[in-house]
Amino acid sequence: EIARLYGYDQIPSSLLTGRTMRGGPGREDRILSALRDWLVSCGFYETINYSFISRTSLENLRLHEDDPLLKVIQLRNPLTVEQSIMRTTLWPGFLDGIARNVKHGNSDQAIFELGAVFLPEELPLEQQPRERITLGIAMVGHSFNQAWGETKRLWDFFDLKGVVEGCLQLLGSSWEIGASQH
């Protein structure tokens, strides 16, 4: 507004100067992108849910009363009651999405979400909460991976185990899945 009032023709022209910086995705972005690509290649669909949820949807998880996930950040001026707290877990939005899909006739689902959860150190907030990127995976109904002429089968533990192993291998994590001998 000042330039308009002063007059654009009164401002001398000059070339921009400065150093240019090479940009691009950082290490975390490359890892998240690789995880997304891996899960999509396994037949999963990515879901994206709001970071704001309702207290009721969190309570529906029936967590123990002293579970740290129940220590939530209440929004001062939420748009709706359904978006009144910051999520501490991906499950409320995840489960709502699964239920909505089943209601609309899509009972066979393989979905994932890579999203932030917000974990306060103390309430009321004195500092920014910890923002942690979390991966949620859900497999509901029948498997998509069937050979020609094969009947549909339900997803099972081994399907999920294979996907989790692939994710961990992609991350270069050392891991072991075994049974307890108690």
C-alpha positions as a Markdown table, in Angstrom:
| # | Residue | x | y | z |
|---|---|---|---|---|
| 1 | Glu | 0.0 | 0.0 | 0.0 |
| 2 | Ile | 2.9 | 2.3 | 0.8 |
| 3 | Ala | 4.5 | 1.7 | -2.6 |
| 4 | Arg | 1.2 | 2.4 | -4.4 |
| 5 | Leu | 0.7 | 5.7 | -2.5 |
| 6 | Tyr | 4.4 | 6.8 | -2.9 |
| 7 | Gly | 4.4 | 5.8 | -6.6 |
| 8 | Tyr | 5.8 | 2.7 | -8.1 |
| 9 | Asp | 7.8 | 4.8 | -10.6 |
| 10 | Gln | 9.5 | 6.5 | -7.6 |
| 11 | Ile | 11.2 | 3.3 | -6.5 |
| 12 | Pro | 14.4 | 2.5 | -8.3 |
| 13 | Ser | 14.7 | -0.9 | -9.9 |
| 14 | Ser | 17.5 | -3.3 | -9.0 |
| 15 | Leu | 18.4 | -6.9 | -9.5 |
| 16 | Leu | 18.0 | -9.4 | -6.7 |
| 17 | Thr | 21.1 | -10.4 | -4.9 |
| 18 | Gly | 21.9 | -13.1 | -2.4 |
| 19 | Arg | 23.0 | -16.7 | -2.1 |
| 20 | Thr | 20.7 | -19.5 | -3.3 |
| 21 | Met | 20.3 | -22.6 | -1.2 |
| 22 | Arg | 19.7 | -26.0 | -2.6 |
| 23 | Gly | 16.5 | -27.4 | -1.3 |
| 24 | Gly | 14.9 | -30.8 | -1.2 |
| 25 | Pro | 13.3 | -33.2 | 1.1 |
| 26 | Gly | 15.1 | -33.9 | 4.4 |
| 27 | Arg | 15.9 | -37.4 | 5.8 |
| 28 | Glu | 12.6 | -37.6 | 7.7 |
| 29 | Asp | 10.6 | -36.7 | 4.6 |
| 30 | Arg | 12.5 | -39.3 | 2.5 |
| 31 | Ile | 11.8 | -42.0 | 5.1 |
| 32 | Leu | 8.1 | -41.1 | 5.3 |
| 33 | Ser | 7.8 | -41.1 | 1.5 |
| 34 | Ala | 9.5 | -44.5 | 1.3 |
| 35 | Leu | 7.1 | -45.9 | 3.9 |
| 36 | Arg | 4.1 | -44.5 | 2.0 |
| 37 | Asp | 5.4 | -46.0 | -1.2 |
| 38 | Trp | 5.9 | -49.4 | 0.4 |
| 39 | Leu | 2.4 | -49.5 | 2.0 |
| 40 | Val | 0.8 | -48.4 | -1.3 |
| 41 | Ser | 2.7 | -51.1 | -3.2 |
| 42 | Cys | 1.3 | -53.6 | -0.7 |
| 43 | Gly | -2.3 | -52.5 | -1.7 |
| 44 | Phe | -3.0 | -50.1 | 1.2 |
| 45 | Tyr | -4.8 | -46.8 | 0.8 |
| 46 | Glu | -3.6 | -43.8 | 2.8 |
| 47 | Thr | -6.1 | -42.0 | 5.1 |
| 48 | Ile | -5.7 | -38.5 | 6.4 |
| 49 | Asn | -7.6 | -37.5 | 9.4 |
| 50 | Tyr | -8.0 | -34.3 | 11.4 |
| 51 | Ser | -5.6 | -33.7 | 14.3 |
| 52 | Phe | -8.6 | -32.5 | 16.3 |
| 53 | Ile | -10.9 | -35.2 | 17.7 |
| 54 | Ser | -13.8 | -35.4 | 20.1 |
| 55 | Arg | -13.3 | -36.4 | 23.7 |
| 56 | Thr | -16.1 | -39.0 | 23.2 |
| 57 | Ser | -14.2 | -40.7 | 20.4 |
| 58 | Leu | -11.1 | -41.0 | 22.7 |
| 59 | Glu | -13.2 | -42.3 | 25.6 |
| 60 | Asn | -14.7 | -44.9 | 23.3 |
| 61 | Leu | -11.3 | -46.6 | 23.2 |
| 62 | Arg | -11.9 | -47.5 | 26.9 |
| 63 | Leu | -8.4 | -46.8 | 28.0 |
| 64 | His | -7.4 | -47.2 | 31.6 |
| 65 | Glu | -8.2 | -44.0 | 33.5 |
| 66 | Asp | -4.6 | -43.2 | 34.2 |
| 67 | Asp | -3.5 | -43.9 | 30.6 |
| 68 | Pro | -1.2 | -41.0 | 29.4 |
| 69 | Leu | -3.2 | -40.9 | 26.1 |
| 70 | Leu | -6.1 | -39.4 | 28.1 |
| 71 | Lys | -3.9 | -36.4 | 29.0 |
| 72 | Val | -5.1 | -34.2 | 26.1 |
| 73 | Ile | -4.9 | -30.6 | 25.0 |
| 74 | Gln | -8.3 | -29.0 | 25.1 |
| 75 | Leu | -8.8 | -26.3 | 22.4 |
| 76 | Arg | -9.9 | -22.9 | 23.7 |
| 77 | Asn | -12.2 | -22.2 | 20.8 |
| 78 | Pro | -13.1 | -25.4 | 18.9 |
| 79 | Leu | -15.1 | -25.2 | 15.7 |
| 80 | Thr | -17.2 | -28.1 | 16.8 |
| 81 | Val | -17.5 | -30.5 | 19.7 |
| 82 | Glu | -16.2 | -33.2 | 17.4 |
| 83 | Gln | -13.0 | -31.3 | 17.1 |
| 84 | Ser | -12.4 | -30.1 | 20.6 |
| 85 | Ile | -9.1 | -31.8 | 21.6 |
| 86 | Met | -5.8 | -32.6 | 20.0 |
| 87 | Arg | -5.3 | -36.3 | 19.2 |
| 88 | Thr | -2.9 | -38.3 | 21.3 |
| 89 | Thr | -3.4 | -41.4 | 19.2 |
| 90 | Leu | -4.5 | -42.1 | 15.6 |
| 91 | Trp | -7.1 | -44.7 | 16.5 |
| 92 | Pro | -10.2 | -42.5 | 17.0 |
| 93 | Gly | -10.1 | -41.1 | 13.5 |
| 94 | Phe | -8.9 | -44.4 | 12.1 |
| 95 | Leu | -11.9 | -46.3 | 13.6 |
| 96 | Asp | -14.4 | -43.6 | 12.6 |
| 97 | Gly | -13.1 | -44.0 | 9.0 |
| 98 | Ile | -13.3 | -47.7 | 9.0 |
| 99 | Ala | -16.9 | -47.6 | 10.4 |
| 100 | Arg | -17.9 | -45.0 | 7.8 |
| 101 | Asn | -16.5 | -47.2 | 5.0 |
| 102 | Val | -18.3 | -50.3 | 6.3 |
| 103 | Lys | -21.6 | -48.3 | 6.6 |
| 104 | His | -21.2 | -47.4 | 2.9 |
| 105 | Gly | -20.6 | -51.0 | 1.8 |
| 106 | Asn | -16.8 | -51.2 | 1.8 |
| 107 | Ser | -16.1 | -53.9 | 4.3 |
| 108 | Asp | -12.8 | -55.0 | 2.8 |
| 109 | Gln | -10.1 | -52.4 | 3.7 |
| 110 | Ala | -6.4 | -52.1 | 4.0 |
| 111 | Ile | -5.5 | -48.6 | 5.2 |
| 112 | Phe | -2.7 | -46.7 | 6.8 |
| 113 | Glu | -2.1 | -43.2 | 8.2 |
| 114 | Leu | 1.2 | -41.4 | 8.9 |
| 115 | Gly | 0.2 | -38.5 | 11.1 |
| 116 | Ala | 1.2 | -36.4 | 14.1 |
| 117 | Val | -0.1 | -37.0 | 17.6 |
| 118 | Phe | 0.3 | -34.4 | 20.3 |
| 119 | Leu | 1.6 | -35.4 | 23.7 |
| 120 | Pro | 1.8 | -32.7 | 26.4 |
| 121 | Glu | 4.4 | -33.0 | 29.1 |
| 122 | Glu | 2.1 | -31.3 | 31.6 |
| 123 | Leu | -1.3 | -29.6 | 31.8 |
| 124 | Pro | -2.0 | -26.8 | 31.6 |
| 125 | Leu | 0.5 | -26.3 | 28.9 |
| 126 | Glu | 3.7 | -24.4 | 29.8 |
| 127 | Gln | 5.6 | -25.5 | 26.7 |
| 128 | Gln | 4.9 | -26.9 | 23.3 |
| 129 | Pro | 3.7 | -30.5 | 23.3 |
| 130 | Arg | 5.8 | -33.3 | 21.8 |
| 131 | Glu | 4.6 | -33.8 | 18.3 |
| 132 | Arg | 5.3 | -37.4 | 17.2 |
| 133 | Ile | 4.8 | -38.8 | 13.8 |
| 134 | Thr | 3.0 | -42.1 | 14.1 |
| 135 | Leu | 2.1 | -44.9 | 11.7 |
| 136 | Gly | -1.3 | -46.7 | 12.0 |
| 137 | Ile | -2.2 | -49.7 | 10.0 |
| 138 | Ala | -5.6 | -51.4 | 9.7 |
| 139 | Met | -6.6 | -54.5 | 7.7 |
| 140 | Val | -10.4 | -55.2 | 7.8 |
| 141 | Gly | -12.4 | -57.9 | 6.1 |
| 142 | His | -11.1 | -59.9 | 3.2 |
| 143 | Ser | -7.6 | -59.9 | 1.6 |
| 144 | Phe | -7.2 | -58.3 | -1.8 |
| 145 | Asn | -4.3 | -60.7 | -2.6 |
| 146 | Gln | -5.9 | -63.7 | -4.1 |
| 147 | Ala | -4.9 | -65.9 | -7.0 |
| 148 | Trp | -7.2 | -66.5 | -9.9 |
| 149 | Gly | -9.9 | -69.0 | -9.0 |
| 150 | Glu | -9.0 | -68.8 | -5.3 |
| 151 | Thr | -11.8 | -68.0 | -2.8 |
| 152 | Lys | -11.7 | -64.8 | -0.7 |
| 153 | Arg | -10.0 | -65.2 | 2.7 |
| 154 | Leu | -10.0 | -62.9 | 5.7 |
| 155 | Trp | -6.9 | -60.9 | 6.6 |
| 156 | Asp | -5.0 | -62.6 | 9.3 |
| 157 | Phe | -2.1 | -62.0 | 11.7 |
| 158 | Phe | 0.5 | -63.2 | 9.1 |
| 159 | Asp | -0.7 | -60.6 | 6.6 |
| 160 | Leu | -0.2 | -57.8 | 9.1 |
| 161 | Lys | 3.1 | -59.4 | 10.3 |
| 162 | Gly | 4.5 | -59.3 | 6.8 |
| 163 | Val | 3.6 | -55.6 | 6.3 |
| 164 | Val | 5.1 | -54.6 | 9.6 |
| 165 | Glu | 8.3 | -56.6 | 8.9 |
| 166 | Gly | 8.5 | -54.9 | 5.5 |
| 167 | Cys | 8.2 | -51.4 | 7.2 |
| 168 | Leu | 10.8 | -52.3 | 9.8 |
| 169 | Gln | 13.2 | -53.6 | 7.1 |
| 170 | Leu | 12.7 | -50.5 | 5.1 |
| 171 | Leu | 13.6 | -48.4 | 8.2 |
| 172 | Gly | 16.7 | -50.5 | 8.7 |
| 173 | Ser | 15.5 | -51.5 | 12.2 |
| 174 | Ser | 16.7 | -54.6 | 13.9 |
| 175 | Trp | 13.7 | -56.6 | 15.1 |
| 176 | Glu | 12.5 | -60.0 | 16.1 |
| 177 | Ile | 9.0 | -61.5 | 16.4 |
| 178 | Gly | 8.7 | -64.5 | 18.6 |
| 179 | Ala | 6.5 | -66.2 | 21.2 |
| 180 | Ser | 7.1 | -66.1 | 24.9 |
| 181 | Gln | 7.9 | -69.3 | 26.6 |
| 182 | His | 6.0 | -68.7 | 29.9 |
